[in-house]
Amino acid sequence: MLPVLLYAVYHRNWRLAVAAVAFTLVNPVLFSPPEDDDAWMTRVVLAEEWWVEERGERVLGPSYPNLLNLLNVPLTGYAFVSAYRRNPVRSALGGAASMALKFWYVGSLVRRHDEERAERPQQAQ
């Protein structure tokens, strides 16, 4: 969604921005839950829920991997300011760096969640 929002801000297309946000909000209602958790994005959602609900962790903070999200806040702001100022290179670089940090963050959560799930059967024995 970030690239679409940056594009919308750069081109001052507020209808596109509203449509992107609206789609993000109705997306969970439009599509049924997955039948299994093999898909990476499904595992991302499960890992984020596990991180916050079961482990009681925060999503922003000075410890790893939350630091990645914390660093992402000003970087995303920089990308939006650059898009608003119509600086395509800075907007694209800021957006790409922001997305890289987000993928790094959720990838770390998925690895931790997968490791936790792999250890659960061993603990039950």
C-alpha positions in Angstrom: 0.0 0.0 0.0 2.9 2.4 0.7 3.9 2.7 -3.0 0.3 3.5 -4.0 0.0 6.1 -1.2 3.3 7.7 -2.2 2.2 7.8 -5.8 -1.1 9.4 -4.8 0.6 12.1 -2.7 3.2 12.8 -5.4 0.4 13.2 -8.0 -2.0 14.9 -5.6 -4.5 12.2 -6.3 -6.5 12.2 -3.1 -9.2 9.8 -4.5 -6.5 7.2 -5.1 -5.2 7.7 -1.5 -8.7 7.3 -0.1 -9.3 4.2 -2.2 -6.1 2.6 -1.1 -6.9 3.2 2.6 -10.5 2.1 2.1 -9.3 -1.1 0.4 -6.9 -1.8 3.3 -9.8 -1.4 5.8 -12.3 -3.6 3.9 -9.7 -6.2 2.8 -10.2 -8.5 5.8 -13.9 -8.5 5.1 -13.7 -9.2 1.4 -11.6 -12.3 1.6 -12.2 -15.4 3.7 -9.6 -16.6 6.2 -7.0 -18.9 4.6 -7.5 -22.6 4.9 -3.9 -23.2 6.1 -0.9 -21.1 7.3 1.5 -22.0 4.5 1.4 -18.6 2.8 4.0 -16.2 4.0 1.6 -13.3 4.5 -0.6 -15.5 6.6 2.4 -16.4 8.7 3.2 -12.7 9.0 -0.2 -12.0 10.4 0.0 -15.0 12.8 3.5 -13.9 13.9 2.4 -10.3 14.6 -0.6 -11.6 16.6 1.6 -14.0 18.6 4.2 -11.2 19.2 1.7 -8.7 20.6 -1.0 -10.9 22.1 0.8 -14.0 23.4 4.2 -12.6 24.2 2.9 -9.2 25.3 5.5 -7.4 23.2 5.2 -3.9 21.8 5.7 -3.1 18.1 7.8 0.0 18.7 10.7 0.1 21.0 14.4 0.1 21.5 14.9 -3.6 21.4 15.2 -5.9 18.4 13.1 -6.3 16.2 10.9 -3.5 17.5 13.7 -1.1 16.7 13.2 -1.7 13.0 9.6 -0.4 13.3 10.8 2.6 15.4 13.3 3.5 12.7 10.6 3.0 10.1 8.5 5.9 11.4 10.7 8.8 10.5 11.8 7.1 7.3 8.2 6.7 6.1 7.6 10.3 7.1 10.6 11.3 5.0 9.2 9.4 2.0 5.8 11.1 2.3 7.4 14.6 2.7 9.5 13.8 -0.4 6.5 12.7 -2.3 4.6 15.9 -1.3 7.6 18.0 -2.4 7.6 16.0 -5.7 11.1 14.7 -5.3 10.7 11.3 -7.0 14.2 10.0 -6.2 14.0 10.7 -2.5 10.4 9.5 -2.3 11.3 6.2 -4.0 14.4 5.7 -2.0 12.6 6.5 1.3 9.7 4.3 0.4 12.0 1.4 -0.6 14.0 1.7 2.6 10.8 1.9 4.6 9.5 -1.3 3.0 12.8 -3.0 3.5 12.7 -2.3 7.2 9.1 -3.5 7.4 9.9 -6.7 5.6 13.0 -7.2 7.8 10.8 -6.7 10.9 8.0 -9.1 9.9 10.6 -11.6 8.6 12.2 -11.6 12.0 8.8 -12.1 13.7 8.0 -15.0 11.3 11.3 -16.7 12.1 10.8 -16.3 15.8 7.2 -17.6 15.5 8.2 -20.6 13.4 10.9 -21.5 15.9 8.4 -21.3 18.7 5.9 -23.5 16.9 8.7 -26.0 16.1 9.6 -26.2 19.8 6.0 -26.7 21.1 5.7 -30.4 20.2 9.0 -31.2 21.8 7.9 -29.5 25.0 4.7 -31.6 25.1 6.6 -34.9 25.0 
